[in-house]
Amino acid sequence: MTNNVADTALSVIIPASNEAGQIGGCLAALLASDPVPGPVEVVVVANGCRDDTAARARALIPQAQTRGWEMQVLELTQGGKPGALNAGDEAARGAARVYLDADVTVSRALLTQLAVAVARPGAVFASGMLRITGRGVVARAYARTWAQVPFMSRGVPGCGIFAISPAGRARWGAFPSIISDDTFARLHFAPSERLAVPATYDWPVAEGFAALIRVRRRQDRGVAEIRQRFPALTAQEDTPTLGAGGMARLAARDLAGFAVYAGVALAVRMGRGDQGWSRGR
């Protein structure tokens, strides 16, 4: 990670692999943000793309310049999110960092609130209030229940977007080759160092029951990988348990949503579904 932080106060790093259908909306929402204190830089890292993600991102550079922001688009021949994050970190000049997934849509107030949060002294991990979205009956049902799970509703998971103060980013160097970069980053911070700002963002789930199973399996593998490779980080975990009572309350509130959510969890536990990678949540 570069040590030259004089030029830019805040760098937003966006890894994007074959995100031609999403990158325009992601950047348009970001560029419509409320005024941000200090200069802003956006670094889009198009990694292993077989579509025109990079070209669509570059088309919005003039809009960024109109705001007085700097924006660059990097192209990597290899895919892989950790490599894209590291390339973005190397190119970025900001002392504070925001890591944003290309399919996330931020609200106008979010970037400003994150910038203020990570300008505080000390180590800070910050994120907004996520709104889990879905297209299709199954995805929407799953999203409704997942949004009510305590970790998502009361914690600071950082799914899809998280911001880190300069002191916080100094806690590790390059991102390792792992599945769950947001979990890896979050667990470098004590619960008292994690801050949820009130502004919202939209975070989509995968479409269809089979896709949800694949993504849930990948998420579980990501958490297990961190426990195995970085056991010291798990001391920072504060994920609340749902318990039988919590499950009963979720079912009572939304039986259809709970049925889909529980069905996905059961299918993963039983080993059903594709073992491969699935794009999406």
C-alpha positions as CSV (number, residue, x, y, z in Angstrom):
1,M,0.0,0.0,0.0
2,T,1.4,3.4,-0.9
3,N,2.5,5.8,1.8
4,N,2.0,8.9,-0.3
5,V,-1.2,10.4,1.2
6,A,-0.6,14.0,0.7
7,D,-2.7,14.5,-2.5
8,T,-6.0,13.0,-1.7
9,A,-7.9,12.7,1.6
10,L,-10.3,9.9,0.7
11,S,-9.9,7.1,-1.9
12,V,-12.8,5.0,-3.0
13,I,-11.6,1.6,-4.4
14,I,-14.1,-0.4,-6.6
15,P,-13.1,-3.9,-7.7
16,A,-15.2,-4.8,-10.8
17,S,-15.1,-8.1,-12.6
18,N,-17.5,-8.4,-15.6
19,E,-19.7,-5.7,-14.0
20,A,-20.8,-3.9,-17.2
21,G,-24.4,-4.1,-16.2
22,Q,-23.8,-2.7,-12.7
23,I,-20.8,-0.3,-12.8
24,G,-22.7,2.6,-14.4
25,G,-25.3,2.6,-11.7
26,C,-22.8,2.2,-8.9
27,L,-20.7,5.1,-10.1
28,A,-23.7,7.3,-10.9
29,A,-24.9,7.0,-7.3
30,L,-21.5,7.6,-5.9
31,L,-20.9,10.7,-8.1
32,A,-24.3,12.0,-6.9
33,S,-23.1,12.0,-3.3
34,D,-23.5,15.0,-1.1
35,P,-20.5,17.2,-0.7
36,V,-17.6,15.4,0.9
37,P,-15.1,17.3,3.1
38,G,-11.7,17.2,1.4
39,P,-10.6,15.8,-1.9
40,V,-11.9,12.5,-3.2
41,E,-10.3,10.0,-5.5
42,V,-12.1,7.0,-7.2
43,V,-10.1,4.0,-8.4
44,V,-12.0,1.4,-10.4
45,V,-10.2,-1.9,-10.9
46,A,-11.6,-3.9,-13.8
47,N,-10.1,-7.3,-13.1
48,G,-10.3,-10.2,-15.5
49,C,-13.1,-8.6,-17.5
50,R,-14.5,-10.1,-20.7
51,D,-17.0,-7.3,-21.1
52,D,-16.8,-3.5,-21.3
53,T,-16.7,-2.7,-17.6
54,A,-13.6,-0.5,-18.0
55,A,-15.0,1.5,-20.9
56,R,-18.3,2.1,-19.1
57,A,-16.4,3.3,-16.0
58,R,-14.1,5.6,-18.0
59,A,-17.2,7.2,-19.6
60,L,-18.0,8.7,-16.2
61,I,-14.5,10.2,-15.6
62,P,-15.7,13.7,-17.0
63,Q,-18.6,13.6,-14.5
64,A,-16.1,13.0,-11.7
65,Q,-13.9,15.8,-12.9
66,T,-16.9,18.1,-12.9
67,R,-17.2,17.4,-9.1
68,G,-13.5,18.1,-8.7
69,W,-12.8,14.4,-8.0
70,E,-10.0,12.4,-9.5
71,M,-10.9,9.1,-11.1
72,Q,-8.9,6.4,-12.7
73,V,-9.7,3.0,-14.2
74,L,-7.2,0.2,-14.0
75,E,-7.4,-3.0,-16.1
76,L,-6.0,-6.3,-14.8
77,T,-5.8,-9.3,-17.0
78,Q,-6.3,-11.7,-14.0
79,G,-9.5,-11.9,-12.1
80,G,-9.7,-12.2,-8.3
81,K,-11.1,-9.7,-5.8
82,P,-8.1,-9.6,-3.4
83,G,-5.7,-8.8,-6.3
84,A,-8.1,-6.1,-7.4
85,L,-8.2,-4.6,-3.9
86,N,-4.4,-4.7,-3.7
87,A,-4.0,-3.0,-7.1
88,G,-6.4,-0.3,-6.0
89,D,-4.6,0.2,-2.8
90,E,-1.3,0.5,-4.6
91,A,-2.7,3.1,-7.0
92,A,-4.7,5.1,-4.4
93,R,-3.2,8.1,-2.6
94,G,-5.8,8.7,0.0
95,A,-5.0,8.3,3.7
96,A,-8.5,6.9,4.4
97,R,-10.1,4.2,2.2
98,V,-13.6,3.2,1.2
99,Y,-13.9,-0.3,-0.4
100,L,-17.1,-0.4,-2.5
101,D,-18.5,-3.4,-4.5
102,A,-19.6,-2.6,-8.0
103,D,-23.2,-3.8,-7.6
104,V,-23.8,-1.6,-4.5
105,T,-25.9,1.6,-4.7
106,V,-25.1,4.2,-2.1
107,S,-27.4,6.9,-0.9
108,R,-26.5,10.5,-1.3
109,A,-25.5,11.0,2.3
110,L,-23.4,7.8,2.8
111,L,-20.0,8.8,1.4
112,T,-20.1,12.1,3.3
113,Q,-20.9,10.3,6.6
114,L,-18.2,7.7,6.0
115,A,-15.6,10.4,5.3
116,V,-16.5,12.1,8.6
117,A,-16.4,8.8,10.5
118,V,-12.9,7.8,9.3
119,A,-11.5,11.3,9.9
120,R,-11.8,10.6,13.6
121,P,-8.6,10.0,15.5
122,G,-7.6,6.3,15.9
123,A,-8.7,3.2,14.2
124,V,-12.2,3.2,12.7
125,F,-14.1,0.7,10.6
126,A,-17.3,2.3,9.3
127,S,-20.2,1.3,7.2
128,G,-23.8,2.4,6.5
129,M,-27.2,0.9,7.1
130,L,-27.6,-1.8,4.5
131,R,-30.9,-2.4,2.7
132,I,-30.8,-6.0,1.4
133,T,-32.6,-6.1,-2.0
134,G,-33.6,-8.8,-4.3
135,R,-35.2,-9.4,-7.7
136,G,-37.8,-12.1,-7.9
137,V,-40.1,-13.6,-5.3
138,V,-37.4,-16.0,-3.8
139,A,-34.7,-13.4,-3.6
140,R,-37.0,-10.8,-2.0
141,A,-38.3,-13.3,0.5
142,Y,-34.8,-14.4,1.5
143,A,-33.7,-10.7,1.8
144,R,-36.6,-9.8,4.1
145,T,-35.6,-12.4,6.6
146,W,-31.8,-12.0,6.3
147,A,-32.2,-8.3,7.0
148,Q,-33.7,-9.1,10.4
149,V,-30.9,-11.5,11.5
150,P,-29.1,-9.7,14.5
151,F,-25.7,-9.6,12.8
152,M,-27.2,-7.7,9.9
153,S,-29.7,-5.5,11.8
154,R,-27.7,-4.6,14.8
155,G,-24.0,-5.1,13.9
156,V,-21.7,-3.3,11.5
157,P,-21.1,-6.1,8.9
158,G,-19.6,-3.9,6.2
159,C,-21.2,-6.0,3.5
160,G,-20.6,-4.4,0.1
161,I,-19.0,-1.2,1.4
162,F,-16.8,-0.4,4.3
163,A,-14.5,2.6,5.2
164,I,-11.3,2.5,7.1
165,S,-9.4,5.3,8.8
166,P,-5.6,5.7,8.2
167,A,-4.7,4.2,11.6
168,G,-7.0,1.3,10.9
169,R,-5.6,0.6,7.4
170,A,-2.1,0.4,8.9
171,R,-3.1,-2.7,10.8
172,W,-2.4,-5.0,7.8
173,G,-0.7,-4.7,4.5
174,A,-2.0,-6.4,1.4
175,F,-5.3,-8.3,1.4
176,P,-4.5,-12.0,1.4
177,S,-6.0,-14.4,-1.1
178,I,-9.3,-15.1,0.7
179,I,-13.0,-15.3,0.0
180,S,-14.4,-12.8,2.6
181,D,-12.4,-9.6,2.4
182,D,-15.1,-7.7,4.4
183,T,-14.9,-10.2,7.3
184,F,-11.1,-10.1,7.2
185,A,-11.1,-6.3,7.4
186,R,-13.9,-6.0,10.0
187,L,-12.1,-8.5,12.4
188,H,-9.1,-6.2,12.5
189,F,-11.2,-3.9,14.7
190,A,-12.7,-4.3,18.1
191,P,-16.5,-4.0,18.3
192,S,-16.0,-0.6,19.9
193,E,-14.0,0.6,16.9
194,R,-16.8,-0.3,14.4
195,L,-19.1,2.5,13.6
196,A,-22.5,2.4,11.8
197,V,-23.5,5.7,10.2
198,P,-27.2,6.2,9.6
199,A,-27.1,6.7,5.8
200,T,-28.2,3.7,3.7
201,Y,-27.0,1.7,0.8
202,D,-28.6,-1.1,-1.4
203,W,-26.9,-4.5,-1.4
204,P,-28.5,-7.1,-3.7
205,V,-28.8,-10.8,-3.1
206,A,-28.5,-13.5,-5.7
207,E,-31.5,-14.5,-7.8
208,G,-33.1,-17.9,-7.4
209,F,-33.0,-20.7,-4.8
210,A,-30.0,-22.5,-6.3
211,A,-28.0,-19.3,-6.6
212,L,-28.7,-18.4,-3.0
213,I,-27.5,-21.9,-1.9
214,R,-24.3,-21.4,-3.8
215,V,-23.6,-18.0,-2.4
216,R,-24.5,-19.0,1.1
217,R,-22.1,-21.9,0.9
218,R,-19.4,-19.6,-0.4
219,Q,-20.1,-17.2,2.5
220,D,-19.8,-20.0,5.0
221,R,-16.5,-21.2,3.4
222,G,-15.2,-17.6,3.7
223,V,-15.9,-17.4,7.4
224,A,-14.4,-20.8,8.0
225,E,-11.3,-19.9,6.0
226,I,-10.6,-16.9,8.2
227,R,-11.1,-19.0,11.4
228,Q,-8.6,-21.5,10.1
229,R,-6.0,-19.1,8.6
230,F,-6.3,-16.2,11.0
231,P,-7.5,-17.6,14.3
232,A,-6.4,-14.6,16.3
233,L,-8.9,-12.4,14.5
234,T,-11.8,-14.4,15.7
235,A,-11.3,-12.9,19.2
236,Q,-12.8,-9.7,17.7
237,E,-16.0,-11.4,16.6
238,D,-19.2,-10.3,18.3
239,T,-21.8,-11.9,16.1
240,P,-25.0,-12.4,18.1
241,T,-26.6,-15.8,18.0
242,L,-30.2,-16.1,16.8
243,G,-31.3,-19.0,19.0
244,A,-34.6,-20.9,18.9
245,G,-36.5,-17.9,20.2
246,G,-35.1,-15.6,17.6
247,M,-36.0,-18.1,14.8
248,A,-39.5,-18.4,16.1
249,R,-39.9,-14.6,16.1
250,L,-38.6,-14.4,12.5
251,A,-41.0,-17.1,11.4
252,A,-43.9,-15.3,13.1
253,R,-43.1,-12.0,11.4
254,D,-42.7,-13.4,7.9
255,L,-43.4,-17.1,7.4
256,A,-42.7,-17.1,3.7
257,G,-39.4,-15.2,4.1
258,F,-38.3,-17.5,6.9
259,A,-39.2,-20.6,4.9
260,V,-36.9,-19.5,2.1
261,Y,-34.1,-18.4,4.4
262,A,-34.3,-21.6,6.5
263,G,-34.5,-23.7,3.4
264,V,-31.3,-22.2,2.0
265,A,-29.5,-22.8,5.3
266,L,-30.8,-26.4,5.5
267,A,-29.7,-27.1,1.9
268,V,-26.2,-25.8,2.6
269,R,-26.0,-27.9,5.7
270,M,-27.1,-31.0,3.9
271,G,-24.5,-30.4,1.1
272,R,-27.0,-29.9,-1.7
273,G,-26.4,-27.6,-4.6
274,D,-23.4,-26.6,-6.8
275,Q,-20.1,-26.5,-5.1
276,G,-18.8,-23.9,-7.5
277,W,-18.5,-20.1,-7.2
278,S,-21.5,-18.0,-7.8
279,R,-21.5,-14.3,-8.7
280,G,-23.8,-12.3,-6.4
281,R,-24.6,-12.4,-2.8
